């Protein structure tokens, strides 16, 4: 019985870590996506309006 309690506690700790990693990766994804959107927007602008 004690073994099951330890296993459940370890699994909960792992789940907490995975949730934290997931949240961080989603934040990185949105930040990178935002800057990619800005970059490709700038490239399209320069392509059609012949800036530079």
VENSULCOR-V613413 format. One record per pair of residues at least 12 apart in sequence whose C-alpha atoms are under 7 Angstrom apart, sorted by the first residue. I is the first residue (numbers start at 1). GAP is how many residues later the second one is. Records with the same first field share a line. If there is no record, write none. Layout:
I: GAP + GAP
This chain:
none
